[in-house]
Amino acid sequence: DLGVEVEYDSVYEHMLENKIGVSLPGDKLFGWPDWIQGVEYPSDRNTDSQMEVLFQLESEENLPYMFGDLGIAHLTVSPDDENEMAFSWACY
């Protein structure tokens, strides 16, 4: 989405695609999300606009719950509708 293109020298480097940059794991409010299986912004059901990450929850960091195999959950909100939210998670 930001126009950055990366060339990979190996299949292993391609698997680390979502780890390039300054995205950090852990619980956080706003900031760059740490996508485990690739970028997964949901769309607003009414306007089809891309939702924005409000909060990221890492498995068993401050909440005693594991999202799959050491997964990370994301709470996203619509920029167009304050009542439209989504909760999703992915794991390794």
N, C-alpha and C positions, 0 to 999 in steps of 0.2 A: 504493500500500500504506500510505502514511502519512496518507492522508486529505486530501492537498493537492489543490485543484482550481484550474486555471488557465484563463482565457479568453484566446483569441487574437484579435488584430485582423486578422491576415492569414494566408494560407497559408504564407508564409515563416516567420512566428513559430511556427506549428504544427510545421514541420520541425525547429525548434530545441528541441522539447519536452524531449528528454533532456539538454540542456545547461543547463537552469535549475537553479540551486542551487550547491552548493559542490563538486561532483564535478570532480576534476582528472585530466587524462590522465597518462600516465607509468607506470613500474613502481612497484608498491606492494604492501605486505603489509597485508591487511585494509583498512579504510577504505571510503569510498563508491566503488563501481565507476563507471567512465566508460563507460556503455553507448553504443555507436555507433548501433545501429539500434533502440533501445528496450530495456527491461528484459527480460532473458533468464535468469532463475534456473531451472536444471533441477530436476527432482524426484528424490528418492531412489527407485531402482527397487523397493526392498523395502517402504518405509513410505509412499511418496508425499509425504513432507514436503519443503518447499522447502529446497534446499541453500543454503549460505552461501559468499560469495566469500572465498577464502583469499589468493589472489595474482592480481595483474593484470600482464600483460606487454604493453608497447607495442612495436609494430614497430620494429626496429633501434635501440632505445634502449640496452640493455645486452646483449641477445642479438642477434647478427647474423643475424636472420631477419625477413622481412616477412610478416605475416599478411594476405594479400590486398593490397588497395589502402590502405596505411597503417593496417591494422587493429589491433585490440587483442584479446588473448586473456585468458581468465579460467580459473583453476583453482578449482573449487568443491568443498566438502566437505559431507557430510551431518552434521546435528547429532545424528543418532540412531545412526550406524554409522561408526566410525573407518576402516573399510575401503572405504567408498563415496565415490568422487571422480569428478569430471567435468572435462573440458577442452573448452572451446569458444572460438570466435573469430568476430568479425564485422569487416567492413571498410566503408569509405565507398562 
